[in-house]
């Protein structure tokens, strides 16, 4: 018999040719199958040696390259956006992530604050969040994190810095320093990871491998 992934069983041509079977023949077939399985029992492997199953294919060496390729392309497209376009992109990203009333401020002399949003945790608890958008190639420094926190003072419960670049180690430490409002840091890698999870600007694809045995079963 053959089966599909969804548990649909079908008789093969060999199975159809074997019908009908008498009780004696059925018992004989059962004994033959049981003996075959007994002979086929795996022996204890030698210590330090392992044999991979025959039906497990080695991981494709192309997968990491393909993933890195589209990630590089996404990074390039984000870098190609204008400053105002990247702000609108971050606004959409936050809305898709569950924020409400997300608006772009972007006023000059506003301490680098580009927008504001509301995160509704439950009907009784919500947080006002200020965010900053940095379309960078390099790293955001600790002084820039401090300046953003200074601009946040008394205006919001939490801050977010979104960049296409990265953050220095000191900047990451400053973002979670005790006794001050926390700042969430979203670097380029995390940014693309969010796009993957939300399927924003990215269309998931399924790649199939042919199962020759399925087609051969009809011969």
C-alpha angles and dihedrals in degrees: 000000000000130000137198127221090266094055098259106151124205134182116243122223089258090054093050091050091054094062131137101037126184122228091253092050091048091053091049091050090049092052091049092050092046090051091049092052091047091054091046096056110128117248123229108278119238115261111267094017128098131179118207116228114265093234096054111094119212115255113272112255089210096064098079090044092051092048092049090047096059091040089056090049092051090049090051092050092050091049090051092058118101119245093259092044091053089051090054089047090054090048090055091045092054092047091052089049092059104270119138133210091017111178136171116236104168095165117165114251092025094121095257095301108148102176150349134226142173123236110201107202094178136333090284104036129058136157130215108223129193119201138196126204120211118182094199138158094193133044132297109236133223092251091057091052090050092049091052091049090050090054089050095054111128093353106082144013096229141011136212128201114196118192138167087217130053142267129247118242090250091052091053092051091049091052092062099033114144120253098027134084109279121246121207113219120210113186128185095274094049090044093057090044089057091050089052093050093046093038089229112161089349127093115204115228132201120218118203130205120207118248103211093187091065093059094040089057089072095058 
